[in-house]
């Protein structure tokens, strides 16, 4: 059932899940989920805190009360859960925290992003700079990209986490926690009866962001593919609701499609390495029209596929002598 963008679902056990659309970036919509099970209320994710995101979330909550006749307010929330610590899912936490003191839960591998945000931002920015230099990005572009990366993240402040999640946990007797690293180190899917909140893990029509594990531990193609198979093994899921994209009516088919797409991307990068190329050169050939922040994301994604191929001995560094002598030299990868 749809009500002007807000959608309501009911699990086999009678829990109600409201799907609230929020505009997290100018060209990106995400979904925040409100879960109500008897007298328990949980907010899953918080939007980005940028643009209209906070207002969309506030208005969505009001419309659930007024238009869906659901007697729930911010003060009724018993739990805030973050599916993962990417800013389009946790950036609205400052706003939400001003309205409810409900305890916050996040996976242990993403806890540091929330409790030590400033430190994590500084260190990740440093590692990203190293990655971009090794990818063959020139100094001027690298400086511009690092400024874009920091961007509005400086508006987010550190705050305490009340509970950490681990794979297999049963949070508050409502959410079964399934750890699915790859897109983000601490990403989790949350199962409520026969409905799975898939976060950014299973998005059948959405271009997923991946980055190398060498840049962020527990990211990368290997982790993502293993996590896909983990979710595909679930036999009791009727419906999947992601942090973006349309609902998933057939989880197994959606996972198979995503895995096949990833294999195609891996093969495409491998074929592009028919001549020696830096990651920056590969990105320019494979994604010739991306600009600004999308170019930064594309560089990291290509870097993740190069890492996957290199780990399997499918690539060689054609300019190895140069790389050995010059720390500033960018490796040129060649398919073998």
ZIMODA-V647597 format. One line per field, one symbol per residue. phi: phi as a letter, one per 20 degrees, with the letter a starting at -180 (. if undefined). burial: # if it has 16 or more other C-alpha atoms within 10 Angstrom, else .. Layout:
phi->???
burial->???
This chain:
phi->.dclnecdccefenfdcdddfceecgdcdccddddccldeccddmcmemdlegffffffffffffeddldfbcgfefebdcdfaedffddfefgffffdbegfdcbfgfdgffeecffffffffffffffgffffnefgfffgfffffffkfffeedfbfdebddcgnfdflmcdeecfcfqfbgdfcecddldddeeldedcfccfeeccfffecgmeofgffffffffffffdcdebdcefbmffdecffffffffffffffffffffffefcgbffffffffecfdfblffffffgfffgfffggfffemeccefdgffffecfefefdecfc
burial->.....######...###########...#########...##########.###.###.#####.......#.#..#####################..#.#############..##.....##..##.#######....#..##..#...#..#..#.#..###...##..####################.##########.....####.#..########.##..##....#.#######.##..##.##.###..#..##..##.##..########..#........################....#####...#.....#######.
